[in-house]
Amino acid sequence: MKEIAEHVLDIVQNSLFSGASGVEIDITEDLQRDRIRVMIKDNGCGMDEDLLAKVLDPFVTTRSKRTGLGLPLLAQTAELANGEVKISSQVKQGTQVYLDIQRSHWDCPPLGNVVDTVVSCLSDHVELMFVHRLLGLEGGLVGEVVLDTKEIKEELDGVSVSHPEVLLFIRKMLIQEYQRLEGSK
């Protein structure tokens, strides 16, 4: 995977496969510490200790395909970009995947198209809380993009968040928010 957004999409798809009805995605770019941190948390079925111990092995998967390369590739990305991956999970409570990498490292992949990743996740009918924060050189918050489908659903009065017109509106809104965030850099 060539972009962080592709890793995020893969992990969210794993969450949906595990029966998650809700997913939180938190991306933080910290300019002062030169780090990108990504946290993805779901309320899916979770993993027992045995599976959790083997989850970074590319030949271990719970799906019908023979290999599970998503998390091992994420771990490789972290290792190459002076970072780490941490995974915690509890059966029947969900899983949390945490990535921390050096932002300026030559092997750090670009963030990628986060907007399309978020919209794609929403099209899969997931309850989503998405936050992207940009922290400045003094460590303070420069700007953030926040999307909470619970708030959006209250305004939709029964219309699905995955309705094509709603997804188009959310996409346009996120693009505007990212343009605002980029202007803050």
Protein Blocks (a to p, Z undefined) as FASTA:
>chain_A
ZZfklmmmmmmmmmmmnopabdcddddddfknopacdddddfbebpafklmmmmmpmkbc
fbfbfbdfklmmmmmmmmmnopaddddddehibpcddddddfklmklccebjmklmmmmm
mmnopacddddddddfkopafbdcdddfklmmmmnnopafklmklmmmmmmmmmmmmmmm
mmmZZ
